[in-house]
Amino acid sequence: RPGVKPPSLSATQKRVLKIFCRQQLGNAIEISVLTGGLSEAKVLRAFVYRGTQRITSAVVKLSVLHQVDEERRKQIHVNNLPPGATTVLLSQVTAGAGNTAATFYRLADEYDHSIFHLLSTNPEYTENVVKKLQSLTSTWANGGRLIPKTIRDLRREYVSDSIFDLVNQSSPELKLAEFEETSVLIQICVQHGDLHGDNVLLNAQDQPILIDYGDVGDHHAAIDPITLELSFIFHPNSHFQQLKWPTCEQVSHWCDLTSYLPDSPISQFISTCRNWAYDVAPGNRSFYAMAYCHLIRQFKYNNTDKAIARTMLAAWISAYSQT
């Protein structure tokens, strides 16, 4: 399209898209980048045409064969959500392009912006969006079970020991190894697992719909609201980098919303995400333990503001010890 930079695709990725176009009995396919995550998989939007008539709109997740097979197995969790909460599996292309494969989900044309876009334009509207998300995914949360775990075992589900060792060595004052020896009661249930602001699309009425289910499965019950809140700070597609909030001083008060939010441009979004997390976590220690695991994970990405992340870690460990 004129003025729109095309996505960078390999020859086999282009072949997968052509195969899908033929499956839909189309003769042209228009591709644009829908979201940009931190994984290697590409998430695109596809419009299939027959002549000048648009016949199919889809979300495309380009990946490799074993990831597509895994996503198919996880579809049972997605199917448990209520109508309107998620996209519908349309097709999977697993042959004809070597190890490259793709999953295609039907998506109505009007779902054309994400929570990140809403945060940058009308942040006051995000409160209702987050509440709708909590309601739409309540089926997952209601099926949880309580189990005790050490924080080390919980962290290992999200972050390798090699990443942890790097953080631990660079921040010896935090005594992370000692902290990880403590045990906490957590609630395990199905969660999206990667609910950042680009994996929630909205229509003109700000009705949310979930996309990209590569990480859906059993997780800590609070991981989705925690991921959603912190994606504002750590996800590369957030507009956090253009803002002067939060500073290191401000994130040192992250655990106390009365001190953390006064200067925030997105206070309603943060407080609603936080309330959701508190609702589903079995106690504050459990909440801080999951937030810790998610934050340690951010250290493996080059774009992470390490000073902000370390300040948060110190605040959370202190808050955990006092609860």
Secondary structure as a PSIPRED ss2 file (coil, helix, strand):
# PSIPRED VFORMAT (PSIPRED V4.0)

   1 R C   1.000  0.000  0.000
   2 P C   1.000  0.000  0.000
   3 G C   1.000  0.000  0.000
   4 V C   1.000  0.000  0.000
   5 K C   1.000  0.000  0.000
   6 P C   1.000  0.000  0.000
   7 P C   1.000  0.000  0.000
   8 S C   1.000  0.000  0.000
   9 L C   1.000  0.000  0.000
  10 S C   1.000  0.000  0.000
  11 A H   0.000  1.000  0.000
  12 T H   0.000  1.000  0.000
  13 Q H   0.000  1.000  0.000
  14 K H   0.000  1.000  0.000
  15 R H   0.000  1.000  0.000
  16 V H   0.000  1.000  0.000
  17 L H   0.000  1.000  0.000
  18 K H   0.000  1.000  0.000
  19 I H   0.000  1.000  0.000
  20 F H   0.000  1.000  0.000
  21 C H   0.000  1.000  0.000
  22 R H   0.000  1.000  0.000
  23 Q H   0.000  1.000  0.000
  24 Q C   1.000  0.000  0.000
  25 L C   1.000  0.000  0.000
  26 G C   1.000  0.000  0.000
  27 N C   1.000  0.000  0.000
  28 A E   0.000  0.000  1.000
  29 I E   0.000  0.000  1.000
  30 E E   0.000  0.000  1.000
  31 I E   0.000  0.000  1.000
  32 S E   0.000  0.000  1.000
  33 V E   0.000  0.000  1.000
  34 L E   0.000  0.000  1.000
  35 T E   0.000  0.000  1.000
  36 G C   1.000  0.000  0.000
  37 G C   1.000  0.000  0.000
  38 L C   1.000  0.000  0.000
  39 S C   1.000  0.000  0.000
  40 E C   1.000  0.000  0.000
  41 A C   1.000  0.000  0.000
  42 K E   0.000  0.000  1.000
  43 V E   0.000  0.000  1.000
  44 L E   0.000  0.000  1.000
  45 R E   0.000  0.000  1.000
  46 A E   0.000  0.000  1.000
  47 F E   0.000  0.000  1.000
  48 V E   0.000  0.000  1.000
  49 Y E   0.000  0.000  1.000
  50 R E   0.000  0.000  1.000
  51 G C   1.000  0.000  0.000
  52 T C   1.000  0.000  0.000
  53 Q E   0.000  0.000  1.000
  54 R E   0.000  0.000  1.000
  55 I E   0.000  0.000  1.000
  56 T E   0.000  0.000  1.000
  57 S E   0.000  0.000  1.000
  58 A E   0.000  0.000  1.000
  59 V E   0.000  0.000  1.000
  60 V E   0.000  0.000  1.000
  61 K E   0.000  0.000  1.000
  62 L E   0.000  0.000  1.000
  63 S E   0.000  0.000  1.000
  64 V E   0.000  0.000  1.000
  65 L H   0.000  1.000  0.000
  66 H H   0.000  1.000  0.000
  67 Q H   0.000  1.000  0.000
  68 V H   0.000  1.000  0.000
  69 D H   0.000  1.000  0.000
  70 E H   0.000  1.000  0.000
  71 E H   0.000  1.000  0.000
  72 R H   0.000  1.000  0.000
  73 R H   0.000  1.000  0.000
  74 K H   0.000  1.000  0.000
  75 Q H   0.000  1.000  0.000
  76 I H   0.000  1.000  0.000
  77 H H   0.000  1.000  0.000
  78 V H   0.000  1.000  0.000
  79 N H   0.000  1.000  0.000
  80 N C   1.000  0.000  0.000
  81 L C   1.000  0.000  0.000
  82 P C   1.000  0.000  0.000
  83 P C   1.000  0.000  0.000
  84 G C   1.000  0.000  0.000
  85 A C   1.000  0.000  0.000
  86 T E   0.000  0.000  1.000
  87 T C   1.000  0.000  0.000
  88 V E   0.000  0.000  1.000
  89 L E   0.000  0.000  1.000
  90 L E   0.000  0.000  1.000
  91 S E   0.000  0.000  1.000
  92 Q E   0.000  0.000  1.000
  93 V E   0.000  0.000  1.000
  94 T C   1.000  0.000  0.000
  95 A C   1.000  0.000  0.000
  96 G C   1.000  0.000  0.000
  97 A C   1.000  0.000  0.000
  98 G C   1.000  0.000  0.000
  99 N C   1.000  0.000  0.000
 100 T E   0.000  0.000  1.000
 101 A E   0.000  0.000  1.000
 102 A E   0.000  0.000  1.000
 103 T E   0.000  0.000  1.000
 104 F E   0.000  0.000  1.000
 105 Y E   0.000  0.000  1.000
 106 R E   0.000  0.000  1.000
 107 L C   1.000  0.000  0.000
 108 A C   1.000  0.000  0.000
 109 D C   1.000  0.000  0.000
 110 E C   1.000  0.000  0.000
 111 Y C   1.000  0.000  0.000
 112 D C   1.000  0.000  0.000
 113 H E   0.000  0.000  1.000
 114 S E   0.000  0.000  1.000
 115 I H   0.000  1.000  0.000
 116 F H   0.000  1.000  0.000
 117 H H   0.000  1.000  0.000
 118 L H   0.000  1.000  0.000
 119 L H   0.000  1.000  0.000
 120 S H   0.000  1.000  0.000
 121 T H   0.000  1.000  0.000
 122 N C   1.000  0.000  0.000
 123 P H   0.000  1.000  0.000
 124 E H   0.000  1.000  0.000
 125 Y H   0.000  1.000  0.000
 126 T H   0.000  1.000  0.000
 127 E H   0.000  1.000  0.000
 128 N H   0.000  1.000  0.000
 129 V H   0.000  1.000  0.000
 130 V H   0.000  1.000  0.000
 131 K H   0.000  1.000  0.000
 132 K H   0.000  1.000  0.000
 133 L H   0.000  1.000  0.000
 134 Q H   0.000  1.000  0.000
 135 S H   0.000  1.000  0.000
 136 L H   0.000  1.000  0.000
 137 T C   1.000  0.000  0.000
 138 S H   0.000  1.000  0.000
 139 T H   0.000  1.000  0.000
 140 W H   0.000  1.000  0.000
 141 A H   0.000  1.000  0.000
 142 N C   1.000  0.000  0.000
 143 G C   1.000  0.000  0.000
 144 G C   1.000  0.000  0.000
 145 R E   0.000  0.000  1.000
 146 L E   0.000  0.000  1.000
 147 I E   0.000  0.000  1.000
 148 P E   0.000  0.000  1.000
 149 K E   0.000  0.000  1.000
 150 T E   0.000  0.000  1.000
 151 I H   0.000  1.000  0.000
 152 R H   0.000  1.000  0.000
 153 D H   0.000  1.000  0.000
 154 L H   0.000  1.000  0.000
 155 R H   0.000  1.000  0.000
 156 R H   0.000  1.000  0.000
 157 E C   1.000  0.000  0.000
 158 Y C   1.000  0.000  0.000
 159 V C   1.000  0.000  0.000
 160 S C   1.000  0.000  0.000
 161 D H   0.000  1.000  0.000
 162 S H   0.000  1.000  0.000
 163 I H   0.000  1.000  0.000
 164 F H   0.000  1.000  0.000
 165 D H   0.000  1.000  0.000
 166 L H   0.000  1.000  0.000
 167 V H   0.000  1.000  0.000
 168 N H   0.000  1.000  0.000
 169 Q H   0.000  1.000  0.000
 170 S H   0.000  1.000  0.000
 171 S C   1.000  0.000  0.000
 172 P H   0.000  1.000  0.000
 173 E H   0.000  1.000  0.000
 174 L H   0.000  1.000  0.000
 175 K C   1.000  0.000  0.000
 176 L H   0.000  1.000  0.000
 177 A H   0.000  1.000  0.000
 178 E H   0.000  1.000  0.000
 179 F H   0.000  1.000  0.000
 180 E H   0.000  1.000  0.000
 181 E C   1.000  0.000  0.000
 182 T C   1.000  0.000  0.000
 183 S E   0.000  0.000  1.000
 184 V E   0.000  0.000  1.000
 185 L E   0.000  0.000  1.000
 186 I E   0.000  0.000  1.000
 187 Q E   0.000  0.000  1.000
 188 I E   0.000  0.000  1.000
 189 C E   0.000  0.000  1.000
 190 V E   0.000  0.000  1.000
 191 Q E   0.000  0.000  1.000
 192 H C   1.000  0.000  0.000
 193 G C   1.000  0.000  0.000
 194 D C   1.000  0.000  0.000
 195 L C   1.000  0.000  0.000
 196 H C   1.000  0.000  0.000
 197 G C   1.000  0.000  0.000
 198 D C   1.000  0.000  0.000
 199 N C   1.000  0.000  0.000
 200 V E   0.000  0.000  1.000
 201 L E   0.000  0.000  1.000
 202 L E   0.000  0.000  1.000
 203 N C   1.000  0.000  0.000
 204 A C   1.000  0.000  0.000
 205 Q C   1.000  0.000  0.000
 206 D C   1.000  0.000  0.000
 207 Q C   1.000  0.000  0.000
 208 P E   0.000  0.000  1.000
 209 I E   0.000  0.000  1.000
 210 L E   0.000  0.000  1.000
 211 I C   1.000  0.000  0.000
 212 D C   1.000  0.000  0.000
 213 Y C   1.000  0.000  0.000
 214 G C   1.000  0.000  0.000
 215 D C   1.000  0.000  0.000
 216 V C   1.000  0.000  0.000
 217 G E   0.000  0.000  1.000
 218 D E   0.000  0.000  1.000
 219 H E   0.000  0.000  1.000
 220 H E   0.000  0.000  1.000
 221 A C   1.000  0.000  0.000
 222 A C   1.000  0.000  0.000
 223 I H   0.000  1.000  0.000
 224 D H   0.000  1.000  0.000
 225 P H   0.000  1.000  0.000
 226 I H   0.000  1.000  0.000
 227 T H   0.000  1.000  0.000
 228 L H   0.000  1.000  0.000
 229 E H   0.000  1.000  0.000
 230 L H   0.000  1.000  0.000
 231 S H   0.000  1.000  0.000
 232 F H   0.000  1.000  0.000
 233 I H   0.000  1.000  0.000
 234 F H   0.000  1.000  0.000
 235 H C   1.000  0.000  0.000
 236 P C   1.000  0.000  0.000
 237 N C   1.000  0.000  0.000
 238 S C   1.000  0.000  0.000
 239 H H   0.000  1.000  0.000
 240 F H   0.000  1.000  0.000
 241 Q H   0.000  1.000  0.000
 242 Q H   0.000  1.000  0.000
 243 L C   1.000  0.000  0.000
 244 K C   1.000  0.000  0.000
 245 W C   1.000  0.000  0.000
 246 P C   1.000  0.000  0.000
 247 T C   1.000  0.000  0.000
 248 C H   0.000  1.000  0.000
 249 E H   0.000  1.000  0.000
 250 Q H   0.000  1.000  0.000
 251 V H   0.000  1.000  0.000
 252 S C   1.000  0.000  0.000
 253 H C   1.000  0.000  0.000
 254 W C   1.000  0.000  0.000
 255 C C   1.000  0.000  0.000
 256 D C   1.000  0.000  0.000
 257 L H   0.000  1.000  0.000
 258 T H   0.000  1.000  0.000
 259 S H   0.000  1.000  0.000
 260 Y H   0.000  1.000  0.000
 261 L C   1.000  0.000  0.000
 262 P C   1.000  0.000  0.000
 263 D C   1.000  0.000  0.000
 264 S C   1.000  0.000  0.000
 265 P C   1.000  0.000  0.000
 266 I C   1.000  0.000  0.000
 267 S H   0.000  1.000  0.000
 268 Q H   0.000  1.000  0.000
 269 F H   0.000  1.000  0.000
 270 I H   0.000  1.000  0.000
 271 S H   0.000  1.000  0.000
 272 T H   0.000  1.000  0.000
 273 C H   0.000  1.000  0.000
 274 R H   0.000  1.000  0.000
 275 N H   0.000  1.000  0.000
 276 W H   0.000  1.000  0.000
 277 A H   0.000  1.000  0.000
 278 Y H   0.000  1.000  0.000
 279 D H   0.000  1.000  0.000
 280 V H   0.000  1.000  0.000
 281 A C   1.000  0.000  0.000
 282 P C   1.000  0.000  0.000
 283 G C   1.000  0.000  0.000
 284 N H   0.000  1.000  0.000
 285 R H   0.000  1.000  0.000
 286 S H   0.000  1.000  0.000
 287 F H   0.000  1.000  0.000
 288 Y H   0.000  1.000  0.000
 289 A H   0.000  1.000  0.000
 290 M H   0.000  1.000  0.000
 291 A H   0.000  1.000  0.000
 292 Y H   0.000  1.000  0.000
 293 C H   0.000  1.000  0.000
 294 H H   0.000  1.000  0.000
 295 L H   0.000  1.000  0.000
 296 I H   0.000  1.000  0.000
 297 R H   0.000  1.000  0.000
 298 Q H   0.000  1.000  0.000
 299 F C   1.000  0.000  0.000
 300 K C   1.000  0.000  0.000
 301 Y C   1.000  0.000  0.000
 302 N C   1.000  0.000  0.000
 303 N C   1.000  0.000  0.000
 304 T C   1.000  0.000  0.000
 305 D C   1.000  0.000  0.000
 306 K H   0.000  1.000  0.000
 307 A H   0.000  1.000  0.000
 308 I H   0.000  1.000  0.000
 309 A H   0.000  1.000  0.000
 310 R H   0.000  1.000  0.000
 311 T H   0.000  1.000  0.000
 312 M H   0.000  1.000  0.000
 313 L H   0.000  1.000  0.000
 314 A H   0.000  1.000  0.000
 315 A H   0.000  1.000  0.000
 316 W H   0.000  1.000  0.000
 317 I H   0.000  1.000  0.000
 318 S H   0.000  1.000  0.000
 319 A H   0.000  1.000  0.000
 320 Y H   0.000  1.000  0.000
 321 S H   0.000  1.000  0.000
 322 Q C   1.000  0.000  0.000
 323 T C   1.000  0.000  0.000
